Amino acid sequence: MKTDSMVDGRTAEEWNKRGIELTRQGKYEKALVAYDKAIEADPQFDGAWYNKGVALSRLGKYEEALDAFIRATGINPQDASAWCSKGDVLKQLGKYEEALDIYDTAITISPRHFAAWYNKGTVLRELERYEEALDAFDKAVEIKPQDAAASFNRGSALAVLKKYEEALDAFNKAIELNPIDADAWYNKGVVLEQLGQPDEAKVAYAQAVKLDPEYGEEKG
């Protein structure tokens, strides 16, 4: 429970709201000042610690962000989003195994937490654990079927596992959800080539180049 203590004429809640407003404006350094005021007014305000972690992450200050998320989860261990954000910071720091443990904690608290499943998949992909990555992306797509990035990453995992028909379906879904995704069109082309459909692959590559001319340099 937040206290009624005030700092510089504002309550912890008011400082936190000010910080959120500044964060939305991209004024992260100023937001941090506001969050610190909120924490000064109420050191047990988990939301202010969480929001401070978000602002620090946006500034690329991942070690400091990790400390803030540790404080947030220590105060409120049932906040799945705080655990997930903690995992994201560990991922940025290259601490993949630790990140996986944290994502699993978030999932235990909230089994249908999309970001935890999705980001777990990206870490497993970095570790080249593609079967497990596919399982995570499958779950992410189940939770949020209209997310183009989840379908794309699912397709990428399937392609690495040489499950080309399923990969094609996934890339088609990603394109349906986001028709201007050059990466999805390009990867669709790669899969079509693997399936022995060179003409269809050329159409996909052409669309990728139209959306992102750099793909023309790759194929050229």
VOBA-1610 file (N, C-alpha, C; in pm, whole numbers, padded with zeros to 5 digits, always signed):
BEGIN
Met+00085-00120+00000Met+00000+00000+00000Met+00088+00125+00000Lys+00057+00219-00088Lys+00137+00340-00097Lys+00108+00431+00020Thr+00212+00497+00069Thr+00196+00588+00181Thr+00145+00722+00131Asp+00107+00806+00228Asp+00060+00940+00193Asp+00172+01043+00198Ser+00296+00998+00212Ser+00409+01090+00219Ser+00419+01171+00091Met+00460+01296+00105Met+00474+01383-00011Met+00619+01427-00024Val+00662+01444-00148Val+00795+01495-00179Val+00777+01610-00276Asp+00830+01725-00240Asp+00819+01845-00324Asp+00674+01871-00365Gly+00583+01852-00271Gly+00443+01888-00293Gly+00360+01786-00368Arg+00416+01670-00397Arg+00339+01568-00470Arg+00348+01434-00397Thr+00243+01354-00411Thr+00243+01219-00355Thr+00321+01126-00447Ala+00348+01006-00397Ala+00417+00905-00478Ala+00338+00876-00606Glu+00207+00864-00592Glu+00122+00835-00709Glu+00131+00948-00811Glu+00132+01071-00764Glu+00140+01185-00856Glu+00274+01190-00927Trp+00382+01163-00855Trp+00513+01159-00919Trp+00521+01045-01020Asn+00464+00932-00986Asn+00464+00818-01078Asn+00388+00852-01207Lys+00273+00915-01192Lys+00195+00954-01310Lys+00272+01054-01396Arg+00343+01145-01329Arg+00426+01240-01403Arg+00536+01167-01480Gly+00595+01068-01416Gly+00698+00990-01483Gly+00645+00916-01604Ile+00526+00859-01591Ile+00463+00789-01704Ile+00441+00885-01821Glu+00394+01004-01789Glu+00369+01106-01891Glu+00499+01142-01963Leu+00605+01162-01888Leu+00735+01195-01947Leu+00791+01079-02028Thr+00770+00957-01981Thr+00815+00839-02055Thr+00746+00832-02190Arg+00616+00857-02191Arg+00540+00856-02318Arg+00592+00961-02416Gln+00646+01069-02362Gln+00702+01175-02446Gln+00846+01147-02487Gly+00901+01036-02439Gly+01039+01002-02471Gly+01141+01077-02388Lys+01096+01145-02283Lys+01186+01222-02196Lys+01227+01134-02078Tyr+01311+01038-02107Tyr+01340+00933-02010Tyr+01421+00982-01890Glu+01516+01071-01914Glu+01596+01122-01801Glu+01507+01198-01703Lys+01419+01281-01756Lys+01327+01355-01669Lys+01229+01260-01600Ala+01189+01156-01672Ala+01099+01057-01612Ala+01166+00990-01493Leu+01295+00961-01506Leu+01367+00897-01396Leu+01367+00984-01271Val+01379+01115-01290Val+01373+01206-01175Val+01238+01192-01105Ala+01131+01186-01186Ala+00997+01173-01129Ala+00980+01040-01056Tyr+01028+00932-01117Tyr+01015+00801-01052Tyr+01095+00796-00922Asp+01212+00859-00922Asp+01291+00863-00799Asp+01219+00941-00689Lys+01147+01046-00728Lys+01067+01122-00630Lys+00955+01033-00575Ala+00893+00956-00664Ala+00786+00865-00620Ala+00841+00763-00521Ile+00958+00710-00552Ile+01020+00609-00464Ile+01065+00672-00332Glu+01110+00797-00338Glu+01147+00867-00215Glu+01024+00882-00124Ala+00909+00912-00186Ala+00786+00926-00109Ala+00736+00791-00057Asp+00759+00687-00135Asp+00714+00553-00094Asp+00810+00448-00150Pro+00909+00409-00072Pro+01010+00312-00120Pro+00952+00175-00157Gln+00830+00145-00113Gln+00768+00016-00143Gln+00669+00024-00259Phe+00678+00129-00338Phe+00587+00150-00452Phe+00642+00070-00570Asp+00594-00054-00584Asp+00649-00143-00688Asp+00629-00087-00828Gly+00516-00018-00851Gly+00491+00037-00984Gly+00594+00141-01024Ala+00639+00221-00929Ala+00741+00322-00959Ala+00875+00255-00990Trp+00909+00151-00915Trp+01031+00075-00944Trp+01024+00013-01084Tyr+00907-00044-01116Tyr+00889-00105-01248Tyr+00906-00001-01358Asn+00838+00113-01343Asn+00844+00217-01445Asn+00983+00276-01457Lys+01054+00283-01345Lys+01193+00328-01349Lys+01275+00230-01433Gly+01251+00102-01414Gly+01322+00001-01493Gly+01295+00015-01641Val+01171+00045-01677Val+01135+00064-01818Val+01212+00182-01876Ala+01214+00295-01804Ala+01284+00414-01853Ala+01434+00387-01868Leu+01492+00319-01770Leu+01634+00286-01778Leu+01663+00194-01897Ser+01572+00100-01923Ser+01587+00011-02039Ser+01588+00090-02168Arg+01497+00187-02178Arg+01490+00270-02299Arg+01620+00348-02321Leu+01688+00379-02212Leu+01815+00451-02221Leu+01934+00357-02239Gly+01906+00226-02245Gly+02013+00129-02261Gly+02093+00105-02135Lys+02041+00148-02021Lys+02110+00129-01893Lys+02058+00000-01830Tyr+02102-00111-01886Tyr+02040-00239-01853Tyr+02074-00289-01712Glu+02195-00266-01667Glu+02231-00310-01532Glu+02146-00237-01428Glu+02130-00105-01447Glu+02047-00028-01355Glu+01900-00069-01366Ala+01858-00096-01489Ala+01720-00141-01509Ala+01696-00272-01437Leu+01793-00362-01446Leu+01781-00491-01378Leu+01761-00472-01228Asp+01839-00381-01171Asp+01824-00353-01027Asp+01683-00305-00995Ala+01629-00219-01081Ala+01494-00166-01058Ala+01389-00277-01067Phe+01403-00364-01166Phe+01306-00474-01179Phe+01319-00575-01065Ile+01440-00594-01016Ile+01459-00681-00899Ile+01384-00624-00779Arg+01392-00491-00763Arg+01319-00428-00653Arg+01168-00444-00673Ala+01122-00425-00797Ala+00978-00435-00825Ala+00925-00575-00796Thr+00998-00677-00841Thr+00952-00814-00818Thr+00968-00856-00673Gly+01064-00794-00604Gly+01079-00823-00462Gly+00962-00772-00381Ile+00910-00656-00421Ile+00796-00596-00351Ile+00666-00667-00390Asn+00654-00696-00520Asn+00532-00761-00570Asn+00570-00882-00656Pro+00594-00996-00593Pro+00640-01114-00667Pro+00537-01176-00760Gln+00414-01127-00758Gln+00310-01180-00847Gln+00291-01096-00973Asp+00378-00998-00996Asp+00367-00913-01115Asp+00441-00978-01231Ala+00367-01050-01315Ala+00429-01123-01426Ala+00500-01030-01523Ser+00444-00911-01547Ser+00506-00817-01641Ser+00641-00768-01590Ala+00653-00750-01460Ala+00782-00708-01404Ala+00885-00820-01421Trp+00843-00944-01397Trp+00934-01058-01421Trp+00974-01064-01567Cys+00878-01045-01657Cys+00907-01051-01800Cys+01007-00942-01839Ser+00987-00821-01788Ser+01079-00712-01818Ser+01218-00740-01762Lys+01223-00803-01648Lys+01351-00845-01591Lys+01420-00943-01686Gly+01342-01036-01742Gly+01397-01129-01840Gly+01448-01058-01964Asp+01375-00955-02008Asp+01416-00879-02127Asp+01552-00813-02106Val+01572-00759-01987Val+01699-00693-01955Val+01812-00796-01951Leu+01787-00910-01891Leu+01888-01016-01889Leu+01922-01061-02031Lys+01822-01066-02117Lys+01846-01100-02258Lys+01938-00996-02321Gln+01910-00868-02298Gln+01993-00761-02353Gln+02137-00771-02303Leu+02153-00820-02181Leu+02286-00835-02123Leu+02354-00965-02166Gly+02285-01043-02251Gly+02342-01168-02300Gly+02337-01281-02201Lys+02259-01264-02095Lys+02248-01368-01991Lys+02125-01455-02023Tyr+02140-01535-02128Tyr+02024-01605-02185Tyr+01964-01710-02092Glu+02048-01788-02029Glu+01994-01893-01941Glu+01919-01832-01823Glu+01973-01724-01768Glu+01904-01655-01659Glu+01772-01597-01709Ala+01775-01542-01830Ala+01653-01485-01887Ala+01545-01592-01901Leu+01584-01710-01946Leu+01486-01819-01961Leu+01421-01854-01828Asp+01500-01859-01724Asp+01444-01889-01591Asp+01342-01783-01550Ile+01373-01658-01580Ile+01284-01549-01541Ile+01156-01553-01624Tyr+01168-01579-01755Tyr+01047-01591-01838Tyr+00958-01704-01787Asp+01021-01813-01745Asp+00942-01925-01691Asp+00870-01885-01563Thr+00934-01801-01483Thr+00867-01750-01363Thr+00745-01668-01402Ala+00761-01580-01501Ala+00649-01498-01547Ala+00535-01586-01598Ile+00570-01692-01671Ile+00469-01782-01727Ile+00399-01862-01618Thr+00473-01899-01515Thr+00412-01969-01402Thr+00305-01881-01336Ile+00337-01752-01323Ile+00242-01658-01262Ile+00124-01631-01355Ser+00156-01613-01484Ser+00053-01579-01583Ser+00074-01665-01707Pro+00012-01784-01713Pro+00039-01881-01819Pro+00010-01831-01961Arg-00069-01726-01975Arg-00099-01674-02108Arg-00038-01534-02128His+00079-01515-02071His+00151-01388-02086His+00224-01390-02219Phe+00170-01320-02317Phe+00222-01325-02453Phe+00370-01290-02460Ala+00408-01176-02401Ala+00547-01130-02414Ala+00646-01229-02354Ala+00607-01295-02245Ala+00697-01393-02184Ala+00721-01511-02278Trp+00615-01562-02339Trp+00631-01673-02434Trp+00709-01629-02558Tyr+00675-01513-02611Tyr+00740-01464-02733Tyr+00889-01440-02709Asn+00921-01370-02602Asn+01061-01339-02575Asn+01140-01463-02533Lys+01073-01556-02468Lys+01137-01685-02439Lys+01177-01752-02571Gly+01089-01745-02669Gly+01119-01802-02800Gly+01240-01738-02865Thr+01252-01606-02855Thr+01366-01538-02917Thr+01497-01576-02849Val+01493-01596-02718Val+01615-01638-02647Val+01652-01781-02685Leu+01554-01870-02690Leu+01581-02008-02731Leu+01637-02014-02872Arg+01589-01925-02959Arg+01643-01919-03096Arg+01789-01877-03093Glu+01822-01777-03010Glu+01962-01734-02998Glu+02050-01849-02950Leu+01994-01934-02866Leu+02068-02049-02814Leu+02065-02168-02910Glu+02001-02149-03026Glu+01987-02252-03129Glu+01912-02374-03079Arg+01821-02351-02987Arg+01733-02458-02936Arg+01599-02443-03009Tyr+01600-02481-03137Tyr+01491-02444-03226Tyr+01360-02516-03196Glu+01367-02640-03155Glu+01243-02712-03121Glu+01172-02644-03004Glu+01250-02608-02903Glu+01192-02539-02788Glu+01144-02400-02826Ala+01220-02334-02914Ala+01178-02201-02961Ala+01044-02211-03032Leu+01030-02315-03115Leu+00904-02335-03187Leu+00789-02354-03089Asp+00811-02432-02986Asp+00706-02453-02885Asp+00663-02319-02824Ala+00761-02233-02795Ala+00730-02103-02735Ala+00654-02014-02834Phe+00699-02013-02960Phe+00629-01931-03060Phe+00489-01986-03089Asp+00475-02118-03086Asp+00341-02178-03101Asp+00246-02123-02995Lys+00296-02117-02872Lys+00213-02068-02762Lys+00183-01920-02780Ala+00284-01843-02823Ala+00263-01700-02845Ala+00156-01675-02950Val+00161-01753-03059Val+00061-01739-03166Val-00077-01781-03117Glu-00082-01884-03034Glu-00210-01927-02979Glu-00273-01816-02894Ile-00189-01748-02816Ile-00238-01642-02728Ile-00277-01518-02807Lys-00196-01485-02908Lys-00217-01360-02983Lys-00206-01390-03132Pro-00310-01451-03190Pro-00301-01494-03330Pro-00288-01381-03431Gln-00318-01259-03390Gln-00309-01146-03483Gln-00174-01074-03476Asp-00077-01133-03407Asp+00055-01071-03398Asp+00144-01122-03512Ala+00177-01032-03604Ala+00254-01071-03722Ala+00394-01121-03686Ala+00458-01056-03591Ala+00595-01094-03554Ala+00599-01235-03497Ala+00498-01272-03421Ala+00494-01407-03364Ala+00483-01511-03475Ser+00397-01484-03574Ser+00385-01577-03687Ser+00514-01584-03766Phe+00579-01468-03786Phe+00705-01466-03860Phe+00811-01550-03789Asn+00826-01529-03660Asn+00928-01603-03585Asn+00896-01752-03578Arg+00769-01784-03572Arg+00729-01924-03578Arg+00772-01983-03712Gly+00750-01909-03820Gly+00792-01954-03951Gly+00942-01973-03961Ser+01017-01882-03902Ser+01163-01892-03905Ser+01211-02019-03834Ala+01150-02049-03720Ala+01188-02171-03647Ala+01154-02295-03727Leu+01037-02295-03788Leu+00995-02409-03871Leu+01089-02428-03990Ala+01134-02317-04050Ala+01223-02325-04165Ala+01357-02386-04126Val+01411-02345-04012Val+01538-02401-03964Val+01523-02551-03940Leu+01406-02592-03894Leu+01379-02733-03868Leu+01338-02809-03995Lys+01345-02740-04109Lys+01314-02797-04241Lys+01167-02841-04253Lys+01082-02779-04177Lys+00937-02805-04188Lys+00879-02698-04280Tyr+00910-02714-04410Tyr+00889-02605-04504Tyr+00743-02574-04532Glu+00659-02676-04540Glu+00517-02650-04566Glu+00456-02568-04452Glu+00487-02608-04329Glu+00435-02535-04213Glu+00495-02395-04207Ala+00623-02384-04243Ala+00689-02254-04244Ala+00622-02161-04344Leu+00588-02216-04462Leu+00519-02136-04564Leu+00386-02084-04511Asp+00312-02170-04445Asp+00184-02126-04386Asp+00206-02013-04286Ala+00310-02026-04206Ala+00338-01924-04104Ala+00378-01791-04168Phe+00462-01797-04272Phe+00502-01673-04339Phe+00383-01610-04411Asn+00297-01693-04470Asn+00176-01639-04533Asn+00087-01568-04431Lys+00079-01626-04312Lys+00000-01563-04207Lys+00062-01430-04166Ala+00194-01428-04153Ala+00264-01304-04116Ala+00240-01196-04221Ile+00242-01236-04349Ile+00219-01141-04458Ile+00074-01093-04459Glu-00018-01183-04431Glu-00159-01145-04422Glu-00178-01037-04314Leu-00108-01054-04203Leu-00121-00959-04092Leu-00041-00832-04114Asn+00070-00843-04188Asn+00155-00727-04214Asn+00211-00736-04355Pro+00134-00692-04455Pro+00173-00711-04595Pro+00300-00638-04636Ile+00346-00542-04556Ile+00466-00466-04595Ile+00592-00517-04523Asp+00588-00637-04471Asp+00704-00695-04404Asp+00794-00762-04507Ala+00899-00691-04545Ala+00990-00744-04647Ala+01056-00874-04602Asp+01089-00883-04475Asp+01153-01005-04424Asp+01063-01128-04445Ala+00935-01110-04421Ala+00841-01222-04437Ala+00833-01264-04584Trp+00827-01166-04674Trp+00823-01198-04817Trp+00951-01270-04859Tyr+01066-01221-04813Tyr+01193-01283-04850Tyr+01201-01426-04799Asn+01166-01445-04674Asn+01172-01581-04617Asn+01071-01674-04682Lys+00958-01618-04723Lys+00863-01698-04800Lys+00929-01747-04929Gly+01006-01658-04993Gly+01077-01697-05114Gly+01176-01809-05089Val+01250-01799-04981Val+01348-01903-04946Val+01279-02038-04928Val+01168-02037-04858Val+01094-02162-04832Val+01037-02218-04962Leu+00984-02131-05046Leu+00930-02177-05174Leu+01038-02243-05260Glu+01159-02188-05258Glu+01270-02252-05329Glu+01296-02391-05273Gln+01295-02404-05142Gln+01317-02534-05079Gln+01207-02633-05117Leu+01089-02582-05144Leu+00976-02668-05181Leu+00970-02693-05332Gly+01072-02645-05404Gly+01077-02668-05548Gly+00978-02586-05627Gln+00951-02464-05581Gln+00858-02375-05650Gln+00930-02244-05684Pro+01025-02250-05781Pro+01109-02133-05811Pro+01031-02014-05866Asp+00928-02038-05944Asp+00852-01925-06000Asp+00780-01848-05890Glu+00717-01922-05800Glu+00649-01856-05687Glu+00751-01785-05597Ala+00869-01845-05584Ala+00975-01784-05503Ala+01016-01650-05562Lys+01027-01643-05696Lys+01066-01518-05762Lys+00965-01407-05733Val+00838-01442-05731Val+00734-01344-05701Val+00752-01290-05559Ala+00780-01380-05466Ala+00799-01340-05326Ala+00924-01253-05312Tyr+01033-01293-05379Tyr+01155-01214-05373Tyr+01133-01074-05432Ala+01060-01069-05541Ala+01033-00940-05605Ala+00958-00846-05511Gln+00863-00903-05438Gln+00788-00821-05343Gln+00879-00775-05229Ala+00969-00862-05185Ala+01064-00824-05080Ala+01152-00708-05125Val+01200-00716-05249Val+01286-00610-05304Val+01208-00480-05319Lys+01084-00490-05360Lys+00999-00371-05374Lys+00985-00300-05240Leu+00971-00379-05135Leu+00953-00321-05001Leu+01085-00279-04937Asp+01193-00348-04972Asp+01325-00318-04916Asp+01430-00349-05021Pro+01478-00245-05093Pro+01573-00266-05204Pro+01700-00340-05164Glu+01735-00341-05037Glu+01855-00413-04994Glu+01846-00562-05026Tyr+01725-00613-05030Tyr+01710-00754-05065Tyr+01749-00779-05210Gly+01739-00677-05294Gly+01782-00690-05432Gly+01932-00711-05440Glu+02006-00644-05352Glu+02151-00661-05347Glu+02187-00802-05304Glu+02109-00857-05208Glu+02137-00993-05160Glu+02116-01095-05271Lys+02003-01081-05343Lys+01972-01180-05447Lys+02052-01155-05573Gly+02090-01027-05594Gly+02158-00993-05717Gly+02296-01053-05725
//
